[in-house]
Amino acid sequence: MSSSVNLAGADEIRAYLVDQLNSVLRRPGMYSQGDSALWMLMDHLLFVERRPELWAQERRSRVTRGAGTSTGLAGMFQNRIPGGYDQHCVASVYVEFAHRCGWLRPDRVLSAGEHHALRAKVRQWARADRSWADVVAEFGPPSVLCGGTSPLYSRTLGYLGEDPDEPMVFFHLWNGSGPAPESARPELDEPVLLAVRFGDAPFDEAFTFTPEGRRRRPGPDSPCR
């Protein structure tokens, strides 16, 4: 006996994939190790929208910016952020792509003036040691939070403005490499700012490290690399 299946329409499929993508961008570790879940959702969205060429353009851009080795984005961050591969950092690069493609659902959008002031100030501001609380007190809640909501754990905060052509600004916050001795809590009381990243320049030029970020940056012989 045959049966009919009532399939979802293209618009409904796209809306579902966009919702899923925004969930994975915020909590990548819940969905997969590495970036496979993000890549798969974006690949499906580009197929539905008939824009597959955008992924090839994105890959070429990453190669040009310095993430073109076999280790890709993970390796690029491993050379700059302590503790090895951090999914929140990698997810932030996918956040930028999602924003350019019109898929990102931000929690907050800064006004043009707020976003301009942030970009003008942040590199100098980040030349001193800062914490998670300092970032939020200075710039307000983020547009996107990659990571959990607990104040204890690593996360990346992203800020975007009204103009989609202006770069997002990301704050990479780290909570230590592991639990403190005899404690289930992370090493630090709250995440510390290691680096600010924004712009479409090569990744080496896009980062501004805090003093703490420079102290903890993996060296050539570090096991973190």
N, C-alpha and C positions, 0 to 999 in steps of 0.2 A: 504494500500500500504506500503510495507516494505521499509526501507531506511537503507543504510549502513553508519557507522560512522568510519571515518579514525582516529583511536586512535594513540596517541603519543607512540613512542617506549620507552623502559626502560631507555636508555641513555638520551633521551630528558626529560623524567620525572625527572630523577635524577638531571640534570642540572638546571631545573626549581626550584626544591625544594632547591637546594644549593643556588641559587640566592635569593630566598625568605628568607632562613635562615639568610644569611648575612645581609639582610636588617633589619630583626627583631632584630638581635643581636645589631645592631647599634642604632635602635630607638624602643626599646621594648614597650614604653608607647603608641606608635601610633597603636599597633596591638592588645593589650589585657591588662587587669589588671592581675597582677601576671605573671606566667611563662607558661601559658597554650599554647600560640602560639608557643613558643620555643619547648616545650615538644612534641607537635603534629607534627611539622615539622621534628624533630629528629626521632620520632617514625616512620614516613613515610619513611624517608631515610634509617633507619635500616632495614625496611621491604623490600624496593627495593633492598638493598645490601645484603639481607639475613644474617644480622648480629644482630639479636634481642638480643642476649646474652650480647652485649656490654652495653645496658642500665641497665641491672641487675647488672653488674659489677660496673657501675658508681654509682648506688644507694648504693651499699655496701661500696664503697669508701667514699661517703659522710657521711654515718653513722659512719664509722671508724674515720673520721676526725672531727666529732662533729656537723654534721647537720642532725642528725637522728631523731629529735623529730617531733611531728606532725606539727610544724611550719616550719620545713625544713630550706632551705637556707634563706628565709625571716626572720625567727626568729633568725637565726645565725647572720645576719647583724643587726637586730634590737637591739641586745645586745651589739653591737660594734660601730654602726654609728648613730648619732643623727638624729632626724626627722622621725624616723620610717622606714617603708619598702621602700627601694630604688631599683627600678627596674634595674637601671644601674649596681648596685653592683651585684645583682643576675645574670644579663645577663653575667657578666664577668666570672662566673663559667661555664656557658654554652659555652662561648668562648673557654675556656680551653678544654672542651670535643670536641667541633667542630674541634679544632686544632688537637687533637689526632686522630680524625676520618678522617682527610684529607678534611674537608668541608670548613674550614676557608679560606677566600680570603683577606689576609692582605693588607693594604695600603702601608706598608713598612716592610721590613725584615732587621733586623740589622745583620751586619757581625758577625762572631763568636767572633772576638775580641771585637767589640762594646758591644755585649750582655754579654760577660764575665766581661768586665769592669763595666757595669751597675750593674750586680748582686753583684760584689765585693764591690761596693761603696754605693749602694742605702740605705742600712739599717742605716749606720752612717749618710749619707746625710739627711735622713728623721728624724733625731733626733732634727732638728731645724724646726721652722715654715716655710712653703713654700706655694707658690701660684701656680695657673695654669701656669702663665707666667714663673715662676721659673722652673717648670718641663720641659716645652718645650724648654726653653733656655739651660738647662743642658743636656737633653737627646734627643732632637730633636722631630720631629713629631711622633705620636704613630703609631703602627702597626694597632691598632683598637681603635676607639673612640666610646664608648657606651654612647650615649646621643646626644643632639643637637649640632650644630656648633656655636651657640651663645656663646660669651665669658662670659655671665652672669650666666649660669645655671650649675647645678651639672652635673658631668660626671665621667666616669671611663676611664682612658687611659691604654691600654695594649701594651706591647712591647714583641716581639718575635724575636728569632735569627734563623740562618740557620739550626741549629740542632734541629729536631723536638722532640728529647728526653729531651732537656733543658727546664726548666719551664718558662712560661711566667711571666712577672712582671707587676703588676697592681698598678696604682695610683688612690686612691679613693678621689675624690675632691667634695667638698660640698659648696653650696652657701647660706646657711642659711635656717632657717626653714620656712620662708614665706616672703611675701612682707614687706618692711619697711613701717612704718606709713606714710599715706598720699602720697604714691608713688606706682607706678605699678612695680618698679624695685625690684629685690630680696634684701634681707637684706644686703648682702655684695657686694662690687664693683666688685669682681671677685671670682671664686671658690677658696677655700683654701684646701690645702692637709690635710686630716685627717689621712690617713694610706697608707702604701705600703704593698702589699701582694704578696707573691710568694712561690713556693715550694709545695710539696705534703704532708707536715707534717700536723698534726692536726691544725685546723684553728686558735686556740689560739696561736700556735707557728708561723704560717705563717704571722701574722700581725706585722708590726712595726708602732707604732703610733707616730705622731708628738706631740709636746706639746699641740697644739690646739686640736688635736684629743683626747688626754687624758682628756683635760678640758671639752670637749663636749660629751664624751662618756656617754651614758645613765647609770644611777645608778640603784640599785635594785628596787627603788620605782618610777623611772621615768615613766611618762605617755607615753614616746616614746617606752617603751617595750611592 
